[in-house]
Amino acid sequence: MTAKVNVGIVGCGNIFPAYMKGCRAFHILDVVACADLNPDFAQQRAQEFGIRALPVDALVSAPDIQIVVNLTPPKAHVEVNLAAIAVGKHVHTEKPLAVTREDGQKTLSAAKERGVRVGAAPDTFLGGGLQTCRKLIDDGWIGAPVAAVAFMTGHGPESWHPNPAFFYQGGGGPMFDMGPYYLTALVHLLGPAQRVTGTARVSFPERVATTAVRFGEHIPVEVPTHVAGVIDFVSGAVGTIITSFDVWDANLPRIEIYGSEGSLSVPDPNAHGGPVRVSRFETRAWMEVPLTHSAEVGRGIGVADMAYAITSGRPHRCSGEMSYHVLDLMHAFHDASEAGKHIQVESTCAQPAPPAAGPAARHAGCVGLVEFHPDAGLLNARHAASRNR
């Protein structure tokens, strides 16, 4: 059995429990510590999950931790990542990789110089839904991809998030908050982009929180809240994307891919599951496709993939280069709106390799899952963990 890789998590907010659950599903990962700028909060989480609480600087420098998972707000990503990299830690950060291109480049350069890895969310493209879509495209079910659309529409997080202000500050907005899910899914399915254009606006100068904790609080809006873009992919496909916090309701797909021989309906890229539907030219009717990979995975699968990659020497799939490419694209939509022109995308990345699909697995607690095997086998490892619980 592959030796465990120890993980420390910085940032104990809303997404922390999901990462704890997701990381603990893989026997290769052992989450041993957590940290937060609020030490009482870190202590609460540590007691809740049976790990140790440390100050942030102590966790980053702890000799028994190999991967630092950074769940801090976007503006803190670069500081925590660079501190971890400086002492030889691999880092996996929540999206986006950084707020600015400069900080993203600084992070990747520091990691290269130190000989460590950088990964970033989202890792949802490793789930059964988007992996099934990738296999359908790679196997030619819709022919050559011609075009894609992606829509993320809603009316902002102030109605449900306990601390929504940062969503409307630098590094926030619908493009930087939800765009990484949609753009990462598109890059995973179609490869990198080479040119974009777009238009963006601030529709409301302030928002009013309606959650119990901050009810009535006025939030100034510093970033565009409706962004519409067009993407030219290196492969030749053309994409259209809208991300918005200004829409009360809509009847739109999440993502659709249109090919020379059919169309593919892609599930919510903010989740790991389906449904996946395909329509081919012969039938002109939508058909739901069984998932080729397991959807019973969660946030943390990207950390596990990095751990397996570290132990085997292969590239990890939630790569820093792909995360930087997505960051570059998000800025490019805003830049295009301000300049009123197309923006040539200077960054690029490798399209992440799909994990192999396998036969349906029937393990205790995992009935009906589908295995895939990236070198050591993420879900094989997950199944082993399930048997051992």
N, C-alpha and C positions, 0 to 999 in steps of 0.2 A: 504494500500500500504506500502511496506517495506521502512523504512527510508533510506535516502541517506547516502552513505559513501563518504567522501571527499577524493580527490586524489590530490597529488602534483607530478609533473614530473620533474626529474633532467636530463638534457641533451636535448638540443633543436635542434639536428641535423636532418639528412635526414629522420629518421623514426618518428620524433615527430608528423607531421601532421596525419600520419596514426593512431597513438595512440589516438590523440585527436578525430578524427572522430569515431574510434572504440569505445572508452570509452563513448562518448556522445550518442551512440546508445542505452545505457542501463540506464533506469531511476534510478537505484540504485546508479550510479556513478555520482559524480559532481567534475569535474576537476577544481580546484580553483586557482592553482598557478603553475608557472614553474620557473626553475632556470638553469643557465649555468655558466661555468667558465668565459665565455665572457658575461658580464652583458648587453652589447648592443644587443647581439643576443637574450638573454632572453627577453629583453624589446620589441624587434620586434615581437617575437612570442606571447608575452602577448597581445600586441595591435591587432595582427592578429586574435586572438581567444577570446578576451574579458575576459582575466583572469589577475591576478596580477603577476608581476615579483618580485622575491625575490633573495637575495644571497643564495648560496647552504646551508650554515649552518642555515640560517633563515628558509628556507623551511623545512629542515629536522626536526627542532625543533618546527615548527608552531603548536600551540595547536589545531587548527581546522582541521588538516590533519591526516587522519587515515592510509592511504596507500601511501607509497612513491614508485613511478614507476621510476626505474633507467635505463635510456637510454644512459648512458655514455659509452665510449670505454671500452673494456674488462678489461684493466689493472686498471681502476678506480672502477670497480664493487664492490670489497671488501670494499674499504674505505667508499664509500657512503652507502652501505648496513649496515655495522657495525655502522656507525654514526646514521642511522635511527633506527636500532634495539636498540641501547643503550638508546634512549629516548622513547622507547615503541611503535615504528611504525611497522606496517606490511610492508613488501617490496615485490615488484614484479620487477624482473630485466630482462633486455634483456639477450639473450644468449651470452656466456655461463655463468653459475652461478658464476664462478670465473676462473682465469687463472690456478691456481694450485689446486691440491687436498687439500693441507693444508689450503688454503684460503677458499675453499668450506666447509671443515669441521668446520673451525672457524666460518663461517657464520651460519651454522646450529646449532652449539653448543650455540652460543650467542643468537639465536632466541629461542631455547628451554629454556634456562635459564631465558630469559626475558618474556617468555610466549606469543610470537608473531609469526606470520606466515611468511614463506619465500616461494615465488613462482618465477618461471622463465619462460621465453620464451623458445621454441616456444609454442604458444597456437593454432597453426593451426590445430592440431589434434582434436580440438573441433568443427571444421567446418564440413559442410555436407559431403564433400568427404571422409575424413578419418573416420567419424562416421558411414557412410554407410558401409565402408569396415569392420569396427569392428562388426557391426550388422550381416553382411553376414557371417563372421567367427564364431561369437557366435551362430548364427542360423544353422550352419552346412552346408552351401552351398558348401564349398570346402572340407568338411570332416576335419580330423585332420591335422593341418599345419605340413608340413614336412620340408620345406626349404623356404628361401626368398633370393631375390637379391635386392640391392639398388645401384643406380649409380647417382652420381652428377659429371658431367664432363663439363668443360668450360675452358676458358683461362684467368681467373683472372679478378679482378675489375678495373685494371689500365686504361681500355679503357672507363669507364663510371663513376666511383666514383670520386667525387671532392677531396677526401683526401684518396687515396688508400694505403698509406704507412703502416698503422697499420695492414692491412690484411697480411703483410709479417713479422710482428714482433711477439714476444711471445704472445700467446693467439689468434693468427690469423692462416692463412693457410686454406686450404679447409676443413680439418677435424673439426677445431674449429669454422670456419665461417659457413659452411653449414651442417656439420655433425650433429649438434643438431636437425635439422629438420628431417633428415632421421633416426637417432637413436631414437629420441622420438617417431616417427611414428611406428618404429618397436617394441619398448617397449610397446606402446599403443596397438598394434595389437597382439603381441606374448608374452608379459610379459618380465621380467628381464633376463639378461644374466648371465652366470656363468664362461665362459672362452672365451678368444679371442687370436688370433694371427694375425700377419700382417707384412707388409713391407712398407717402406716409403723412399722417396728420394726427394732431392732438385734438380730439373732438370735444372734450370737456376739460376745462382748466383745473378742476379739482373733483375729487370723489369724496363720498361720505360713507364711512364705515357703518355697517349695520349689525355687526356681531355684538354679543352681550358685553364682552370685555371693553370694546372701544366704540360702543354705539354713539353715533353722532359726531365722531371725530372727523374733521375735514383734512383731506390728504391732497396736497398740491401735486399736480401732474407735471413731471419734468421730461417725459419721453413720449414718442408717438404711441398712440393706442389703437391705431388702425393702419396696417401695413399691407400693401398689395404689391406682389413682385412677379417677375418673369425670369425664368432660369434657362440658360442654354447649357446643356450637359455636354461633356466631351464626347459622349457616345452619339450625339446627334439628336437625342430626345429634347423636347421643349417642355418645361414645367411652368405651371401657374400656382402661386401660393397666396393665400390671404390669412393673416393672423390678426385677430381683433378682440379688444375688450369693450367694443362699442355696440355689440349686436345682442338684442334681447332674445331673439329666437331665429332659427333658420332651418331649412330643409336641404342640407348639403351633405355630400359624402365626406368622410375623413380624408381618404386618399384614394384616387383611382389611377391606374396605369392603362394607357391605351396602346395596343400593339397592332402590328400589321395583320394579325389573324384573330384578334379577340381583345377582350377587356378584362381587367383584374380589379376587383374591389378589395382594398386593403383595410384591415381593421384599425382601430384606434392605436396610434403609435405610442400613446402614453400608457399602454398596457401590454402584457406579454401574450395575450391570447387572440382568439378569433372574434367573429367568424371571417372566413376567407371565401370569397365567391368569384367565379370566373364565368365569362360568357364568350363562346367562340362563334366564328362567322357561320358555321354550319347550322347552329341551333338558334342563335340570337335569343338565348334565354339564360338567365342567371342560374348557376348551379353552385351550391355550397360544397366546398372541398374539405375532406377530413384533414386534420393537421398532421403534417409529417414529423413534427417535433413537439415536444411537450410544452404546454402552456402553463403547467404548474411549477413555474419558477417565479422569482421576484427580484426586486432590486437587491443587488449583491451578486448576481450571476456574472456581471462584468468584472467584479473583483475576483471571483473564482477563476474566470477565464485568464485574468492576468496572472494569478498564482500558478495555474497550470503552465502558462507560457514561460514564466520565470524558471520553473523546474525543468522544463523540456527544451528551452532555448528557442521556441518558435515565436512569431509575432503575436501580440495580444490584439483582440478584435476591437475593443473600445480604445483605439489608439489616440495618443495625443495629437498626431498629425490629422486624423479625421476630425477630432474635436476642434482643432485650430481652423481647419477648412470651414467647418460649420460656423465658427465665430466670425471668420472673414466674410462669409456669405451674409450673415446677419447685418454686419456693418455696411456691406456693399449695398443692400437694399436702402438703408437710410442715406448713404452717400449718393446713390442714384437719384433719390427723391430731392435732395438738396441741390444737386448739380443739374438735374434735368437731363440726364444722359445715361447710356449704358456704362457699366463699370466692368472692365476686364479683371477677372479674378486672378490674383497672383499666386495664391496658394493652390495646392493640390494634395491628394492623398491616395493611397491604395484602397480599392474597394475591399472591405473586409471579407476574408474567406468564409464561406458558409460551413458550419459544422455538418458532418455527415449525418444523414438520417439513418434510422435502423428499425428493427422489428418492434412491434408493440411489446411493451414490458409488463409483466404482472408480478409486482413485488408487494410485500406487506405495506399497506398504507399508500401504495402508488399504483393501484389497479388501473390499467388502461393507458398508462403513460407511454410515450414513444421515446426511445433512447436516441441520443446522438453522442458522438464520440470524438471530441476534439483532442486528439493525442491521448489524454488519460481518460477522457469522457466525463463531461460536466454532469450529465444526468446519471451516468453510471455511479458517479461519486455521490450524487444526491440520493440515489436509491440505497446505497450502502449506509448513508447517514440515517435514512429513514428506518432501515432494519435495526440500526444500533440504538435508536431512541427508546 
